[in-house]
């Protein structure tokens, strides 16, 4: 026990502590902030976005996904969006994990920052060296598609708008090499967000309403998939040049009944 009187320590050895570690490691903190149920390969996803995610994953162009759900408290808010995307970025891009860990160590409260700040720190900064090195120059050699599904199921309307605005800002200001596919019901405030500010010059919209005719896209998908089989099958030399016949393609298009998931399932099995 030390008294309040002056204390002199003579002799002995001392070790200087220059860094204090508290709490779990950086990557573990990132995992804790991640909504794993929002990944495309977990359960309960919408058919269209799920099919697109699976196809793009098989083609090695899918980088990350986040599937909102109004009934799931882990993915009906915006606070888990960027950490979940960053976790997948760390898993899919060479060298990104180490950079993200350094950022989280430097700012353990990064997950409480604004969406703009999180995107800058967790999605933009970790890939700058790769962008400069030309890693993303060839679209076929690196994953770059980020799918955000069910934006309308995020509970806070203001957060929905902020997500759209922050992504648009990042694409314009930082020239991100990513492609964002945002799937949502056409709620009025969401449609307004997409049609205002920076978005009109950055986006392409596809309305899945009565004006949408999916048969052409399904037919093109089937033709491309069969062509890929013909070009890669071990017994490709035995496959007739006219395989499959056009009436087979048309029959599959008809059976799909405008449901892309049917065509995707046929080609998978």
Backbone torsions as a table, in degrees:
resi	resn	phi	psi	omega
1	UNK	NA	137.3	179.9
2	UNK	-103.2	139.0	175.6
3	UNK	-88.3	177.6	179.7
4	UNK	-79.4	-3.6	-179.7
5	UNK	-73.1	163.6	178.4
6	UNK	-59.1	143.6	-177.0
7	UNK	-123.3	126.4	175.8
8	UNK	-113.5	130.6	177.0
9	UNK	-112.6	121.1	-177.0
10	UNK	-114.6	132.5	177.4
11	UNK	78.1	-174.4	179.8
12	UNK	86.6	-177.4	179.1
13	UNK	-129.2	152.0	-175.9
14	UNK	-130.8	146.4	176.1
15	UNK	-117.4	125.0	179.6
16	UNK	-84.1	127.9	177.1
17	UNK	-98.4	114.5	-176.6
18	UNK	-104.2	-11.6	-177.6
19	UNK	-142.0	133.2	179.5
20	UNK	-109.0	131.9	177.8
21	UNK	-110.5	128.4	177.2
22	UNK	-141.4	143.9	179.3
23	UNK	82.2	177.4	-177.7
24	UNK	-71.2	163.9	177.3
25	UNK	-59.8	162.6	-173.7
26	UNK	-59.6	-45.5	-176.6
27	UNK	-68.2	-31.7	176.3
28	UNK	-67.5	-37.9	176.1
29	UNK	-64.4	-37.5	176.8
30	UNK	-63.9	-42.5	177.8
31	UNK	-61.2	-40.1	-179.8
32	UNK	-65.0	-29.1	179.6
33	UNK	-87.5	-4.5	-176.2
34	UNK	-89.7	142.0	173.5
35	UNK	-98.3	93.4	-174.0
36	UNK	-65.4	-24.8	178.3
37	UNK	-69.0	-11.8	-179.1
38	UNK	-86.5	-3.4	177.7
39	UNK	-69.2	152.9	-177.6
40	UNK	-68.1	-25.1	-176.8
41	UNK	-99.5	22.8	166.3
42	UNK	-102.7	-177.3	-169.6
43	UNK	-85.8	159.6	168.6
44	UNK	77.7	49.2	-178.0
45	UNK	-113.0	155.9	179.3
46	UNK	-68.4	147.2	-169.7
47	UNK	-62.7	-45.6	-174.1
48	UNK	-66.1	-55.7	-177.9
49	UNK	-63.4	-36.2	178.4
50	UNK	-63.3	-44.6	179.5
51	UNK	-63.1	-44.3	179.0
52	UNK	-61.3	-43.7	-179.2
53	UNK	-61.9	-43.7	-178.8
54	UNK	-65.7	-42.1	179.3
55	UNK	-65.4	-42.9	-179.1
56	UNK	-71.7	-31.6	176.0
57	UNK	-65.1	-42.7	178.6
58	UNK	-64.5	-29.1	179.4
59	UNK	-88.7	2.3	178.2
60	UNK	62.9	34.1	174.8
61	UNK	-117.1	-2.4	178.9
62	UNK	-85.9	124.5	179.0
63	UNK	-97.4	-47.5	-174.5
64	UNK	-160.1	158.0	176.8
65	UNK	-139.2	154.3	168.7
66	UNK	-144.7	117.2	-179.9
67	UNK	-106.2	107.3	176.2
68	UNK	-69.1	153.1	174.4
69	UNK	-150.6	123.8	-177.2
70	UNK	-62.9	-29.4	-174.8
71	UNK	-90.6	-3.0	-178.3
72	UNK	-112.4	114.5	-174.8
73	UNK	-66.8	-16.7	179.2
74	UNK	-82.6	-14.5	-178.2
75	UNK	-140.7	31.8	172.9
76	UNK	-113.2	13.8	177.0
77	UNK	-130.1	169.5	-177.0
78	UNK	-91.0	-8.9	-171.6
79	UNK	-70.5	-21.3	-179.6
80	UNK	-94.7	-4.8	-173.4
81	UNK	-61.1	-60.2	-174.4
82	UNK	-67.5	-42.6	175.1
83	UNK	-57.7	-38.0	179.7
84	UNK	-67.4	-41.4	175.9
85	UNK	-66.0	-40.2	-179.7
86	UNK	-65.0	-37.0	177.8
87	UNK	-60.6	-43.7	179.5
88	UNK	-71.4	-33.7	174.2
89	UNK	-60.7	-44.1	179.3
90	UNK	-63.4	-30.8	-177.6
91	UNK	-83.4	-24.8	-170.2
92	UNK	-111.3	-14.8	-177.6
93	UNK	-112.6	125.4	-178.7
94	UNK	-57.6	130.1	175.7
95	UNK	81.8	-11.1	-176.1
96	UNK	-69.4	-33.8	-176.7
97	UNK	-60.4	-47.3	-178.8
98	UNK	-61.5	-39.5	179.6
99	UNK	-67.1	-41.3	179.3
100	UNK	-66.7	-39.1	178.1
101	UNK	-61.1	-41.6	177.9
102	UNK	-62.1	-39.7	-179.7
103	UNK	-65.5	-43.4	179.9
104	UNK	-67.7	-37.6	176.0
105	UNK	-63.7	-39.8	-179.0
106	UNK	-71.3	-33.2	-179.6
107	UNK	-137.0	83.3	-178.3
108	UNK	-61.3	-18.5	179.6
109	UNK	-96.2	17.0	-177.6
110	UNK	-58.1	-31.1	-177.5
111	UNK	-73.0	-8.3	177.0
112	UNK	-100.6	-2.8	-178.7
113	UNK	-75.9	175.7	178.3
114	UNK	-66.3	163.1	177.6
115	UNK	-59.8	-41.5	178.6
116	UNK	-59.5	-44.4	-178.7
117	UNK	-66.6	-40.2	179.2
118	UNK	-66.1	-43.1	178.6
119	UNK	-61.4	-43.9	-179.8
120	UNK	-61.8	-46.7	-174.5
121	UNK	-78.0	-38.8	-170.1
122	UNK	-101.8	-18.7	179.2
123	UNK	-116.2	-37.7	-176.0
124	UNK	-83.7	-58.2	-174.2
125	UNK	-58.7	-40.5	-176.3
126	UNK	-65.1	-15.7	-175.8
127	UNK	-111.2	3.9	-174.8
128	UNK	-60.2	-41.3	178.2
129	UNK	-64.1	-37.6	179.5
130	UNK	-68.6	-39.4	177.2
131	UNK	-61.2	-45.4	-179.3
132	UNK	-64.8	-30.4	-178.0
133	UNK	-81.7	-7.4	-180.0
134	UNK	88.3	13.3	-177.7
135	UNK	-57.3	-35.6	-175.8
136	UNK	-95.8	7.7	-176.5
137	UNK	-65.4	-35.6	179.9
138	UNK	-97.3	109.6	-176.7
139	UNK	-59.7	-23.9	-176.8
140	UNK	-87.5	-5.7	-173.7
141	UNK	-106.1	-5.3	-176.4
142	UNK	-145.9	140.0	177.2
143	UNK	-69.1	138.4	-177.5
144	UNK	-147.6	-3.8	-178.1
145	UNK	-88.3	128.1	175.2
146	UNK	-116.8	120.9	-178.7
147	UNK	-105.3	125.3	173.2
148	UNK	-116.9	111.8	-174.3
149	UNK	-108.4	144.6	174.7
150	UNK	69.5	38.7	-179.4
151	UNK	-55.4	-34.1	-179.8
152	UNK	-65.6	-14.1	179.5
153	UNK	-90.2	-0.8	168.6
154	UNK	-71.7	129.4	-166.7
155	UNK	-67.0	-33.7	-173.9
156	UNK	-95.3	118.4	179.8
157	UNK	-59.3	-38.1	-179.3
158	UNK	-65.0	-37.4	178.3
159	UNK	-68.1	-38.5	176.2
160	UNK	-56.2	-48.0	179.4
161	UNK	-63.4	-41.6	-177.9
162	UNK	-66.3	-35.8	177.2
163	UNK	-60.7	-47.4	179.2
164	UNK	-61.7	-46.5	-178.3
165	UNK	-63.9	-42.4	-176.6
166	UNK	-68.5	-39.5	177.0
167	UNK	-64.5	-43.7	178.5
168	UNK	-61.5	-41.7	179.3
169	UNK	-62.2	-44.5	-178.8
170	UNK	-64.7	-41.0	179.8
171	UNK	-64.5	-38.0	-176.5
172	UNK	-81.3	-43.4	-174.3
173	UNK	-80.5	-37.4	-171.9
174	UNK	-109.2	0.5	176.9
175	UNK	51.4	50.8	179.3
176	UNK	-59.9	140.1	179.1
177	UNK	-84.1	13.5	-175.8
178	UNK	-93.4	155.5	171.4
179	UNK	-113.1	125.2	179.4
180	UNK	-102.8	125.2	171.7
181	UNK	-107.1	110.9	-178.6
182	UNK	-109.1	119.1	-176.9
183	UNK	-109.3	130.6	-176.0
184	UNK	-161.3	155.2	167.1
185	UNK	-67.9	148.7	-175.6
186	UNK	-80.0	59.0	175.9
187	UNK	-61.6	148.8	-172.1
188	UNK	-57.7	-45.3	-176.7
189	UNK	-70.0	-30.0	177.1
190	UNK	-72.2	-42.8	176.5
191	UNK	-60.6	-39.4	178.2
192	UNK	-62.8	-42.5	-179.5
193	UNK	-62.0	-39.5	-179.9
194	UNK	-71.9	-20.9	-176.7
195	UNK	-104.7	12.2	-178.6
196	UNK	-129.4	166.9	176.7
197	UNK	62.8	-131.0	-174.4
198	UNK	-82.2	-17.8	-166.8
199	UNK	-64.5	-42.7	-174.4
200	UNK	-52.7	-34.3	-178.7
201	UNK	-86.6	-5.8	-176.5
202	UNK	-110.4	-15.7	-168.9
203	UNK	-114.9	159.2	167.7
204	UNK	-125.3	127.6	-177.2
205	UNK	-106.0	143.3	175.0
206	UNK	-129.8	111.4	-178.7
207	UNK	-89.4	121.8	179.4
208	UNK	-92.1	61.6	178.9
209	UNK	-116.2	-159.1	-176.9
210	UNK	-66.1	-17.3	178.9
211	UNK	-83.9	-7.4	-178.1
212	UNK	-90.6	127.1	179.7
213	UNK	-116.6	95.3	-172.3
214	UNK	-76.3	-13.4	-175.9
215	UNK	-57.5	-39.2	-179.4
216	UNK	-63.0	-42.3	179.4
217	UNK	-68.3	-39.4	179.0
218	UNK	-65.1	-42.1	178.4
219	UNK	-61.2	-45.4	179.3
220	UNK	-62.9	-40.7	178.3
221	UNK	-62.1	-45.6	-179.8
222	UNK	-63.1	-45.5	179.5
223	UNK	-60.2	-43.9	-179.7
224	UNK	-66.3	-39.3	-178.8
225	UNK	-67.3	-42.9	178.2
226	UNK	-65.8	-37.3	177.7
227	UNK	-63.1	-39.1	178.5
228	UNK	-63.8	-39.1	177.5
229	UNK	-63.2	-44.7	-179.5
230	UNK	-61.2	-33.7	-175.2
231	UNK	-87.2	-13.6	-174.6
232	UNK	-122.7	-11.3	-176.6
233	UNK	-66.6	140.0	-179.7
234	UNK	-57.2	-27.8	178.8
235	UNK	-108.9	38.1	-176.2
236	UNK	-58.1	-29.2	-176.2
237	UNK	-71.1	-15.3	-179.8
238	UNK	-96.7	-4.5	-178.7
239	UNK	-83.6	125.6	-179.7
240	UNK	-58.4	148.2	-177.3
241	UNK	-63.1	-30.5	-177.4
242	UNK	-94.6	13.9	178.8
243	UNK	-83.4	136.3	-11.1
244	UNK	-81.9	157.7	179.3
245	UNK	-64.5	152.7	-176.2
246	UNK	-61.2	-31.4	-179.8
247	UNK	-70.8	-25.2	174.5
248	UNK	-68.2	-44.0	177.1
249	UNK	-59.5	-46.7	-178.3
250	UNK	-64.9	-35.5	177.7
251	UNK	-64.5	-41.7	178.1
252	UNK	-66.9	-39.0	177.6
253	UNK	-61.1	-42.8	-179.7
254	UNK	-66.1	-42.7	-179.5
255	UNK	-67.6	-27.2	179.5
256	UNK	-65.8	-27.4	178.1
257	UNK	51.7	45.3	177.1
258	UNK	69.7	10.8	179.4
259	UNK	-101.8	108.9	-176.4
260	UNK	-63.0	-30.1	-177.6
261	UNK	-62.3	-31.5	178.1
262	UNK	-63.8	-49.7	-179.8
263	UNK	-62.3	-40.5	179.4
264	UNK	-63.6	-38.5	-179.9
265	UNK	-69.4	-40.6	176.9
266	UNK	-57.3	-46.9	-176.6
267	UNK	-73.3	-23.5	179.0
268	UNK	-74.4	-32.7	-174.7
269	UNK	-115.3	NA	NA
